[in-house]
Amino acid sequence: MLMKNLFVAATLLSLCVNLSFAQSEGDVRASGSLLLNFEDAKFGVNFGGEYFFSDKVSVAPSYSNIFGTPSTSGINVDGRYYFTDNTVDLYALAGFASVTGRRVTSSGINLGLGYVVPIQGDLSIGLQLKYTTV
């Protein structure tokens, strides 16, 4: 139960910096994020990518690690649907999560929302709120 609460809170907020190459079919993004666990103020990191099947639909695999004792790590594979393609890209996500901590592995689903705002050239910043059932 502690691991579930830890990872749910940790993935609730992730600030993300993307390196993006447009947003059309076949395009790829790479990202790095900071994670914050609101429940016990633990921090973590997230590294991921994103592949666009079209200008509205993508898949985004990622690896997360929450620092502390014990350390908790997770692998996520999320599908994203983009509602806009203007200055700010708003998206909904749903996916699969697998979390490991204290020699225990659990699986569940992810649901959330996020947005990405271009900063300059191929660099953008985003905010993602994600709930994980793990």
N, C-alpha and C positions, 0 to 999 in steps of 0.2 A: 504494500500500500504506500509506503514511504517513497519507493522508487517511482510509482505512478504519479504521485503528487509532485515529486521533484521534476520529472520530465515534463509534465503538463504545464507547470508554472514556468519552466525554463523555455519552453517553446512558445509560450504565450506572446512573448515579445522578442523579435529579433530585428535589429537594425542591419540593413544589408547594403553593401556597396557592390554594384554590378559592373562588370566590364562587358558591354553589349555591342553587338554588331548588327544594328538595325532590328527589325522585328518582322520577318517574313519567312516563308517556308524554307526550311533547311538552315536557318540561322542558329547561332550558338551564343550563349551567355555564360560567363564564369562569375562566381560570387563568393564573397567572404562576409561573414556576419558575426556580430557579438550577440550573445544570448544572456538574458537576465532571468533568474529564478526569483520570483517575488516572494515565495514562501519562506525561504531562508537566506536570501540575498547572496546566492552563489552565481558566479559568472561562468560563461563558457564561450566556445567558438563554434562556428559552422562553416563548412566549405562545400560548395556545390556547383552545379552546372545546370543548363537549361537548353533543350533542343526544341525548336519550333517545327511542328508538323504543318502549320499554316500560320497566317498572321494573327489568329485568335487562339490557337490551341498549342500547348507545349507540354513536355514532360520535364520535371526538375528533380533529379536525384541529388541527395546531399548526405554529408556525414557531420554529426554533432558530437561535442564532448563538453560535459559540465565538469568543472574542476572542483575538487574537494575530496573529502574522505567519507565514503568511497567515491571514486570517479564514476560517472555515468556517461555512456556513449550510446549513440543511436544512428541508424541508417533510415532515411526517408526517401520515398519515391512518390512524388506528387504530380498529379495532372493539373494544369492550370488553364482556365478559360479567361481571356482578356475581353473586357467589355468595351474598352476605349482604345484608341490608337493615336490620340492627339498628343499634347504636351505631357499629360500624366496618364500612365497605363494602370488602370484599375483591374484587378483580377480576383477570381474565386478559385480555391484549390480544394482538392480532395485526393487522398492518397493512402499509402501504407507506411507504417512505422514499425521498426524493430529496435528495442532498447535493451542494453545489457548493463547491469550493475550488480555488485555483490554476488557475482557468479550466477546470476539469474537472468534469463532472457525472456522478454515478453513481446508480444506483437499486438498491433491495433491499427486504427484508422486515424487519419488526419483530416481536419476540416478547417477552413480559414479564409481570410481575405488579405489582400495586400495591394500595394501600389508601387510603381517605379517612376521616378522623375529624372529626366536627363539633366546632367550638370554641365558637361562640356564634352564635345566630341563623342567618344565611345564610353565615357564614364557616366554612371548614373547612381542614384541613391534611392533606397526604398524602405518601406516599413511593412512588416508582415505580422499579422496576428493569427496564431495557429493553436487549435485545441487538438490534443492527442489523447485517444482513449487508452493508451498503454498504461 
